[in-house]
Amino acid sequence: MNGCSESCPLCKSKCDLEFKHISVHQCQNGHQLRGMNGVLINDSIPSLFSCEEIQDGFQIKIDERQKIDTWKQVKEMNIEWKFRSSNTEIIQQNKEQMMTIWNSGIGQIICNQFSQKFNKKNKFTEKSLNQEQNVYSSKTHHIFMLDSSESMAGQNWTNVKNGAIAGIKIYNKIMRLQQVSLHLMMVQKYKFNIPNTEEVELILTNLFLLLQSQFNLILNLRSFLLFQLLFYTDGQAEYPLEAIQKFQSLPREQAKKIELIACTEEQSAIVLTQLLEALKNLISLAELKYSVTTCTITQVWQEVINQQYHKIKC
């Protein structure tokens, strides 16, 4: 015998231990990229993660189960396998080796072969050393929308502005980038600086103009897989019927890329409730969080952005 006959259930790399080994299965020489075995993200893009790179909160779809689980759950279902080496240097070497192999032309050949075999588009994409950051940045466009009414003046405005800044810093930390910029549409303009970022310009307005501006933005940025709208208001507004009608005209594929998470200080926000009710069957997510003060909005937005990062599909 030439060693263990078992293969990794996720990437199909062969266990490289002896035939009758006592320990759990593992690939000491590294796991191959899941895309090399035909695994696609959103049915078109090859997965460029190896089993050693995936983090516990990332989402995995197992074809046999047709169900999405977290990587932590997948590991618990496959306790007979050790997916990750304890040696970080070996992990890095394997990652660089897989990146070189995939980007050298092998990846393009594999994509072409699977496209022909399954009659399904398999779009070649180069792998990078920071794959999770590339997937996240190309996937999600965060948009902060802030209430600029008179009641938001003074300390309230300072608090909600700091909440947006904290959200941007979380994104910055995840991406390990030097610069992040944010630009929304509106009537009044506030400009402020954040250390290690570009100048951020927040443009704010009423519900109609706010949704109208986001409608135009989404139409012009079709390459993103998700638009996450983070909205805060401390009070009521008129129901934006015309803007809702525009969202209803969006193609279903584009509308399902939108998440709206609205936060309000009120315990009962009639207009916002009606707005979210009208949108919930149109877009991917329409969520309203009540009793969120300007003092607590920072924590809410930090949690939302962190959760979105860990929804990466592998």
Secondary structure as UniProt FT lines:
FT   TURN            9..11
FT   TURN            19..20
FT   STRAND          25..26
FT   TURN            28..29
FT   HELIX           34..37
FT   STRAND          40..41
FT   TURN            42..44
FT   STRAND          45..46
FT   TURN            51..53
FT   TURN            56..57
FT   STRAND          59..62
FT   TURN            63..66
FT   STRAND          67..70
FT   HELIX           71..77
FT   TURN            78..80
FT   STRAND          81..82
FT   HELIX           88..101
FT   HELIX           102..106
FT   HELIX           107..118
FT   TURN            129..130
FT   HELIX           131..139
FT   STRAND          140..146
FT   HELIX           150..152
FT   TURN            153..154
FT   HELIX           155..175
FT   STRAND          188..192
FT   TURN            195..196
FT   STRAND          200..204
FT   HELIX           207..220
FT   TURN            222..223
FT   STRAND          226..233
FT   HELIX           241..248
FT   HELIX           252..255
FT   TURN            256..257
FT   STRAND          258..264
FT   HELIX           270..279
FT   TURN            280..282
FT   STRAND          285..289
FT   TURN            294..296
FT   HELIX           297..309
FT   TURN            310..311
//
